[in-house]
Amino acid sequence: MEGVHVLATQDGHPSIPTEDTDTQPAPLGIDVPEDTGEGGRLRMIVQLVKRSFGVKDLAAMRLSLPASLLEPIPNLEYWHYLDRPDLFATINDHEDPLDRMLAVLRFTFSKDIRHIRGKPCKPYNSVLGENFRMHWDVTPILYDAEDRTPAITTYIDAPPKPPHVHSEAGSIKGTKGTLKSGRVGGFGSLLSMKGWSSPAVDKPASTVVESNLSAQLSNLSLASTQTGESCSGSASASTSSPPTSMSTGPGALRIAYLTEQISHHPPISAYVAACPARHITLSGIDQISVRVLPSASLRVSSGTMNKGLFLSMDGGPGAGEHYQITHPVANVNGVLRGSFYATVHESTIVTCTGGPGVGNGEWLRAIIEYKEESWLGKPHYLVEGVVHRYDPSEHEHEEWTKVKHVPPARVVAYFEGCWRNVVRWRSATPASDGSGRSTPSLGGKAAHPTEWTTLIDLTPLLAVPKIVRPISRQLPSESRRLWESVTTKLLSKEYGEATRAKQVIEQRQRDEAADRKRRGVEFVPRYFEKDIQSGVPTLTQAGREALETEIKYGHEDENEDGVERDDGGASAS
């Protein structure tokens, strides 16, 4: 996905343009001149917002921003849904279908940990054909035998501070975030915000268990971290001691990730992640729609081709199951004050299809309902939800988008809490005597508690740093190598030079688009098939080979350099 201002389609625009639209005139354009004076960044942001009022979709515009407004990280590197790859990799560890659905919910709440600890920012816009690869090696998660809570030991922070206290009115005291990073989160799809990563350093992969967390965050922030948090019973994470590192031992799980920018106007990228050891893959299309509200907040929602995240299992306990996780709507607030924070609205729907189901021709579906925030006071970031049975031959469940819509007889489990801190759950099976006794699971192999139990505690969790091949082993189209000149200048605070380097890259893209138009050829993505109507991208042969290379990286024979050879980049036909 592009930054906070692009990644959406215009009304009626085809999924992937049938002609090279890079040379087509955009209906609107905004140029924001460099302002290097005191308070210049904030003035530039305010100017951009003022010029954007009345625009239905900012993705229909060509925006030219000075480099000083950008974070030194490529968009494709920043934008992904695997802040906690360990929780993703262990979804398929459970025999019981409800336990697998609960694991999917944990992944959903954790996939954007860095959102919780920071503010919006603007990475580089991706150019057509740009791609990025990375991987993680993580320790498998163990679960408590009684209440099935995960025992997460990989990349956690120091013990949390004491919980914040409610006011008498029930509002919740805000705090300044102690970690200057991240986007604002838990909604996984929708805002480009400052990540944990500092992209510029060309390190050997063995050292790129990247020093990209709080110790090396960019000083190019648009504003100090101020999110107006927090929630009932929440706690702020502390950075008083370093987090535990990722596992590199023989029992570590490898998760590999590949993404490519497959369209420039509208901006669309495709991605896939895989953990072969656990028979699970994640894929989807990134595209958002953004508009400025009368309050000067930014409303961010899914673009036409963005149908959510798709999890698939081709083996193990959940063999044959597929999960679709839709995106909610988010607002970026505090723009005119220069103190950005995000709130999440509406609902995320998690739907399981395929596999054996839960019996009687039924499967599981979950609703994550984000509670509306009041106009007055600080946001509470509250969430509630249910897991319920549904019959795919019927269609009434398609109208259920809130907890109150689901008939109690269909409910399997309830959950509630704060999507920035702690979410808890309980079985919906009634215990008439109020004893909280455990009741049989859907699979009949275990029992689930009817008392409230922690689903996930996000408070101590940090984003797990990625492992990236050094720039010397990357193709010219890979993000870090492509944007290396811009990143180097930004990190050295040479903003004028960074802007010029950025313009060279952008002009090269325009020249290539003009050349394709002159020759009458069409851009064809290298790693993904062009048809994305389903919202689930398909890897090409080159894509499968690139992902396999990333999975094996570091394990290949010493005589093999593990580098894919450049055959001229993305094809045109």
VENPEBEL-V70039 format. One record per helix or strand of 2 or more residues. SS is the DSSP state (~ for helix, > for strand). FROM is the first residue (numbers start at 1). LEN is the number of residues. If there is no record, write none. Layout:
ss = [SS & SS]
from = [FROM & FROM]
len = [LEN & LEN]
//
This chain:
ss = [~ & > & ~ & ~ & > & ~ & ~ & ~ & ~ & ~ & ~ & > & > & > & ~ & ~ & > & > & ~ & > & > & > & > & > & > & > & > & > & > & ~ & ~ & ~ & > & > & > & > & > & ~ & ~ & ~ & ~ & > & ~ & >]
from = [21 & 28 & 40 & 58 & 61 & 67 & 75 & 85 & 91 & 97 & 113 & 131 & 142 & 150 & 205 & 214 & 253 & 268 & 276 & 280 & 288 & 298 & 309 & 321 & 329 & 341 & 347 & 362 & 382 & 396 & 403 & 408 & 411 & 422 & 439 & 447 & 453 & 471 & 479 & 484 & 495 & 523 & 541 & 571]
len = [3 & 4 & 13 & 3 & 4 & 3 & 4 & 5 & 3 & 14 & 4 & 8 & 2 & 2 & 3 & 3 & 11 & 8 & 3 & 7 & 5 & 5 & 5 & 5 & 5 & 5 & 8 & 9 & 9 & 4 & 3 & 3 & 8 & 6 & 2 & 2 & 5 & 3 & 4 & 8 & 25 & 2 & 12 & 2]
//
